[in-house]
Amino acid sequence: MEEKSNAIWFNVAEDGAAKVIYEIYLAENDKLHIVYVQNNGSYVPYSFIKKLDPQWRLPVWCKENEKALLPTLESAKEYLISFR
């Protein structure tokens, strides 16, 4: 766990078989876009938004979208455009 853009980030891949290959913080919308690549070569994009949690002093980054598997990094970035 770490602080990332004034919110708590739990740095854990969903299934443990993926690593972050793209990350951008969108200050104008206060969102975090991250793309994971899985061992099988699929790209998994997520848009994160801040949510308050009474357990923590800072907000927590939470997924805004469901899991999507895409074939390329570019297609994953294009997918995230709809969450800006």
Helices and strands as residue ranges (DSSP letters): E 2-3, E 8-9, E 18-26, E 31-38, E 43-51, E 60-63, H 73-81
